[in-house]
Amino acid sequence: WSDALCIVQNDIQDWAEQSAAMSTIYSGALLSISACSAISNESGFLQLREQHLILELQVPCPDHGKDCTLQFRRQSNVDIIQKHDGKKWPLDRRGWTLQEMLLPRRQIRIDVEQITWVCRSIVSLESYDREAPFIGVARGANDIFKALSFQSRANGTTTPSNPTTEAGERDRALRRWAVIVAEFSGRDLTYAADKLPALSGLASSFNNILGDQYLAGLWQSDLHRSLLWFRDTFHTGKLSRPSEYRAPSFTWASVDGY
């Protein structure tokens, strides 16, 4: 499934119907493939690799009667972790793609440096010889999995937890939603009116988890906490609002930035 092929382009009605189904489409996917370094759908993803710190070493090979050339690619662990964190690639700066990264069970992320595997158990990088930590976008995917695990228990599909444990899981799910909103708010949208629609798939999944009333980006049971949102003007500058009405002023969705 690809939005550019499976949604009738420039058809508002078809877009509305398909965007409402994003939660089902992506959460039901066996595998999601992301072309992270592509600027547009015309860029492709099988691009020339960017080579970093390639070292060549000439080694005598008597059996072959000539020297052999060994090439080494060296990266520090810090560089690797930073590079698989979000915001480096164009795909990770777009608002619509956040739910496309968090909802699927498994992802293959392809960029000009390496291939990364992300699932609900591990993160594995082509350039890293050990399991990588869940950070940035990858941590968000793992958080979604934990929240969905709570949903399964609540539905009785696994061993039920005691009320105290379930209350704690619910609170953690709401806190994860706040983290997702902060990540989403720092991303770009081509159309300002897409602020809430671009998060609707994740909202639908969380609604299945929480069984709560969704109020333009906030949850009714958490209003006492979520109404305390504020914009980080220290890093992003002056507060701004879209020229046309988008959401009530009490919600973070009514302003631009994060």
DODRENGU-149395 format. One record per residue (C-alpha): residue number from 1; residue in three letters; x, y, z. Coordinates in Angstrom, 3 decimals. Each point is the difference from the previous one (the first is absolute). Layout:
% residues N
num/residu/u/v/w
NUM/Ala/X/Y/Z
...
//
This chain:
% residues 258
num/residu/u/v/w
1/Trp/0.000/0.000/0.000
2/Ser/1.396/3.397/-0.978
3/Asp/-1.893/3.235/0.501
4/Ala/1.152/1.479/-3.316
5/Leu/-1.462/-3.013/-1.841
6/Cys/-2.902/-1.047/2.223
7/Ile/-1.551/3.425/0.590
8/Val/-1.522/1.777/-2.970
9/Gln/2.121/3.125/-0.211
10/Asn/-1.755/3.384/0.200
11/Asp/-3.253/-1.747/0.971
12/Ile/-1.104/1.495/3.319
13/Gln/-2.667/-2.621/0.678
14/Asp/2.290/-2.969/-0.622
15/Trp/2.744/1.627/2.069
16/Ala/-2.426/0.472/2.912
17/Glu/-1.089/-3.647/-0.149
18/Gln/3.521/-1.396/-0.273
19/Ser/1.553/2.271/2.632
20/Ala/-2.654/-1.169/2.461
21/Ala/1.158/-3.595/-0.607
22/Met/3.701/0.668/0.651
23/Ser/-0.068/-1.649/3.426
24/Thr/-1.370/-3.253/-1.438
25/Ile/2.294/0.074/-3.034
26/Tyr/3.276/0.553/1.817
27/Ser/-0.678/-1.899/3.220
28/Gly/-1.097/-2.985/-2.096
29/Ala/3.109/0.045/-2.176
30/Leu/2.406/-2.940/0.250
31/Leu/2.854/2.234/-1.123
32/Ser/0.513/3.686/-0.748
33/Ile/2.804/1.127/-2.315
34/Ser/1.125/3.610/0.377
35/Ala/2.164/1.936/-2.460
36/Cys/1.358/2.310/2.681
37/Ser/2.352/2.160/-2.064
38/Ala/-2.407/0.556/-2.904
39/Ile/-1.130/3.607/-0.362
40/Ser/-3.098/-0.958/-2.019
41/Asn/-1.637/-3.064/-1.538
42/Glu/2.104/0.621/-3.097
43/Ser/3.328/-0.347/1.847
44/Gly/0.006/-3.770/0.378
45/Phe/1.867/-1.852/2.733
46/Leu/2.648/-2.112/-1.745
47/Gln/2.577/2.757/-0.037
48/Leu/3.786/0.064/0.138
49/Arg/1.283/-0.540/3.512
50/Glu/1.744/2.791/1.863
51/Gln/3.370/-1.355/1.070
52/His/1.401/1.154/3.333
53/Leu/3.592/-0.381/1.144
54/Ile/0.941/-2.746/-2.430
55/Leu/3.510/-1.305/0.738
56/Glu/1.896/-2.144/-2.464
57/Leu/2.687/-2.434/1.080
58/Gln/2.310/-1.933/-2.327
59/Val/0.576/-3.521/1.294
60/Pro/2.494/-2.480/-1.520
61/Cys/-1.721/-3.053/-1.464
62/Pro/2.753/-2.488/-0.918
63/Asp/-2.468/-2.607/-1.219
64/His/-1.238/2.416/-2.670
65/Gly/3.389/1.426/-0.880
66/Lys/-1.086/3.572/0.657
67/Asp/-1.255/2.311/2.741
68/Cys/-3.642/0.078/1.004
69/Thr/-1.894/3.167/0.883
70/Leu/-2.170/0.064/3.121
71/Gln/-2.442/2.850/0.571
72/Phe/-1.221/1.051/3.427
73/Arg/-2.931/2.189/0.919
74/Arg/0.446/1.462/3.464
75/Gln/-2.662/1.750/2.037
76/Ser/-0.242/0.743/3.685
77/Asn/-2.947/-1.350/1.953
78/Val/-1.088/3.567/0.763
79/Asp/-0.186/0.851/-3.711
80/Ile/-2.035/-3.125/-0.719
81/Ile/-2.517/0.715/2.752
82/Gln/-0.389/3.627/-1.079
83/Lys/-0.545/-0.990/-3.619
84/His/-2.831/-2.407/0.720
85/Asp/-1.688/2.564/2.213
86/Gly/-2.696/2.037/-1.710
87/Lys/0.232/3.281/-1.943
88/Lys/3.065/-0.880/-2.059
89/Trp/-1.907/-1.103/-3.095
90/Pro/-2.727/1.851/-1.944
91/Leu/-2.570/-2.701/0.810
92/Asp/0.534/0.545/3.726
93/Arg/-0.811/3.704/-0.273
94/Arg/-3.479/-0.458/-1.513
95/Gly/-3.084/0.027/2.193
96/Trp/-1.963/-2.620/-1.919
97/Thr/2.747/-2.603/0.215
98/Leu/0.129/-0.227/3.798
99/Gln/-2.987/-2.347/0.257
100/Glu/1.276/-1.896/-3.028
101/Met/3.137/-0.760/2.032
102/Leu/-1.624/-0.731/3.354
103/Leu/-2.979/-2.176/-0.946
104/Pro/1.547/-2.872/-2.019
105/Arg/1.349/-3.062/1.832
106/Arg/3.188/-0.100/-2.062
107/Gln/1.926/2.553/-2.029
108/Ile/2.880/0.010/-2.416
109/Arg/1.443/3.507/-0.143
110/Ile/2.227/0.639/-3.027
111/Asp/2.228/3.046/-0.352
112/Val/3.172/0.930/-1.860
113/Glu/2.182/-1.243/2.861
114/Gln/-1.494/-3.304/1.084
115/Ile/-3.051/-2.203/0.529
116/Thr/-1.653/-0.114/3.404
117/Trp/-2.390/-2.624/1.329
118/Val/-2.504/1.135/2.647
119/Cys/-2.557/-2.248/1.645
120/Arg/-1.624/-0.305/3.398
121/Ser/2.903/-1.985/1.378
122/Ile/3.216/1.457/-1.398
123/Val/1.638/2.676/-2.102
124/Ser/2.747/-1.330/-2.277
125/Leu/2.274/2.228/-2.061
126/Glu/2.099/-1.146/-2.914
127/Ser/3.019/1.889/1.347
128/Tyr/-0.320/-1.091/3.623
129/Asp/1.077/-3.450/1.174
130/Arg/-2.280/-0.048/3.046
131/Glu/-3.644/0.643/0.729
132/Ala/-0.592/3.760/-0.067
133/Pro/-1.962/1.800/2.728
134/Phe/-3.543/1.212/-0.553
135/Ile/0.369/3.781/-0.383
136/Gly/-1.800/2.707/-1.931
137/Val/-2.497/-1.342/-2.523
138/Ala/0.923/-3.592/0.827
139/Arg/-0.779/0.565/3.683
140/Gly/-3.383/1.365/-1.028
141/Ala/-0.769/-3.205/-1.890
142/Asn/0.901/-2.012/3.071
143/Asp/-2.201/2.220/2.170
144/Ile/-2.934/-0.644/-2.305
145/Phe/0.598/-3.717/0.364
146/Lys/-0.052/0.299/3.796
147/Ala/-3.229/1.963/-0.175
148/Leu/-1.560/-2.605/-2.308
149/Ser/1.080/-2.691/2.442
150/Phe/-2.098/1.811/2.607
151/Gln/-2.906/-0.033/-2.455
152/Ser/0.290/-3.785/-0.396
153/Arg/-0.136/-0.490/3.759
154/Ala/-2.953/2.343/0.286
155/Asn/-1.844/-2.036/-2.648
156/Gly/0.741/-3.209/1.839
157/Thr/2.187/-1.484/-2.725
158/Thr/2.836/-0.521/2.481
159/Thr/0.183/-0.596/3.715
160/Pro/-1.903/2.835/1.713
161/Ser/1.966/2.349/2.229
162/Asn/-1.161/1.262/3.364
163/Pro/-1.764/3.408/0.049
164/Thr/3.066/1.783/1.366
165/Thr/2.183/-1.303/-2.829
166/Glu/-2.567/0.895/-2.663
167/Ala/-0.330/3.531/1.407
168/Gly/3.768/0.361/-0.235
169/Glu/0.020/-1.278/-3.597
170/Arg/-2.756/2.437/-0.929
171/Asp/1.928/2.891/1.506
172/Arg/3.115/-1.028/-1.908
173/Ala/-2.017/-0.200/-3.220
174/Leu/-1.186/3.574/0.525
175/Arg/3.559/1.135/0.668
176/Arg/1.126/-1.692/-3.208
177/Trp/-2.682/1.934/-1.841
178/Ala/1.510/3.236/1.339
179/Val/3.423/-1.059/-1.299
180/Ile/-1.497/-0.793/-3.419
181/Val/-1.706/3.403/-0.131
182/Ala/3.306/1.730/0.779
183/Glu/1.740/-1.947/-2.783
184/Phe/-2.819/0.621/-2.464
185/Ser/-0.196/3.726/0.750
186/Gly/3.606/0.474/-1.067
187/Arg/-0.657/-1.474/-3.464
188/Asp/-0.964/1.739/-3.224
189/Leu/-3.402/0.011/-1.685
190/Thr/-0.601/1.234/-3.539
191/Tyr/-3.537/1.010/0.929
192/Ala/-0.643/1.561/3.408
193/Ala/-3.509/-1.491/0.054
194/Asp/1.521/-3.504/0.189
195/Lys/1.129/0.459/3.605
196/Leu/-2.617/-2.317/1.500
197/Pro/-0.680/-2.263/-3.024
198/Ala/3.711/-0.894/-0.204
199/Leu/-0.191/-1.402/3.535
200/Ser/-3.437/-1.601/-0.314
201/Gly/1.343/-3.524/-0.571
202/Leu/1.944/0.044/3.255
203/Ala/-2.924/1.629/1.775
204/Ser/-2.257/-2.829/-1.180
205/Ser/2.426/-2.611/1.312
206/Phe/0.272/1.740/3.352
207/Asn/-3.770/0.316/0.170
208/Asn/-0.179/-3.790/-0.252
209/Ile/2.474/-0.191/2.852
210/Leu/-1.509/2.623/2.282
211/Gly/-3.702/-0.085/-0.874
212/Asp/0.021/3.723/0.672
213/Gln/-1.512/3.109/-1.563
214/Tyr/2.405/1.571/-2.501
215/Leu/-0.202/3.790/0.027
216/Ala/2.008/1.555/-2.851
217/Gly/3.322/-1.491/1.070
218/Leu/-0.746/-0.391/3.725
219/Trp/-1.611/-2.797/2.036
220/Gln/-2.924/0.799/2.281
221/Ser/1.240/-2.090/2.936
222/Asp/3.360/1.788/-0.158
223/Leu/-1.183/3.591/-0.464
224/His/1.242/1.034/3.439
225/Arg/3.520/-0.709/-1.233
226/Ser/-0.139/0.436/-3.772
227/Leu/-1.476/3.523/0.221
228/Leu/3.339/1.059/1.504
229/Trp/1.710/-0.219/-3.409
230/Phe/2.224/2.873/-1.058
231/Arg/2.019/0.862/-3.090
232/Asp/3.779/0.011/0.194
233/Thr/0.452/3.587/-1.196
234/Phe/3.542/0.086/1.368
235/His/1.123/-2.292/-2.824
236/Thr/-2.639/0.697/-2.642
237/Gly/-0.604/3.729/0.272
238/Lys/-3.244/1.952/0.089
239/Leu/-3.304/-1.828/0.419
240/Ser/-1.985/-0.248/-3.229
241/Arg/-3.434/-1.221/-1.008
242/Pro/-1.331/-0.998/-3.440
243/Ser/-1.886/2.672/-1.946
244/Glu/-3.102/-2.201/-0.145
245/Tyr/-1.750/-1.764/2.887
246/Arg/1.423/-3.469/0.621
247/Ala/-0.772/-0.970/3.594
248/Pro/-1.297/1.502/3.263
249/Ser/2.476/2.269/1.791
250/Phe/0.187/-2.336/3.017
251/Thr/1.898/-2.650/-1.978
252/Trp/3.600/-0.142/-1.204
253/Ala/-1.343/-0.628/-3.518
254/Ser/-1.077/3.649/-0.221
255/Val/3.590/1.255/-0.240
256/Asp/2.974/-0.696/-2.249
257/Gly/3.313/-1.364/1.198
258/Tyr/0.762/-1.966/3.149
//
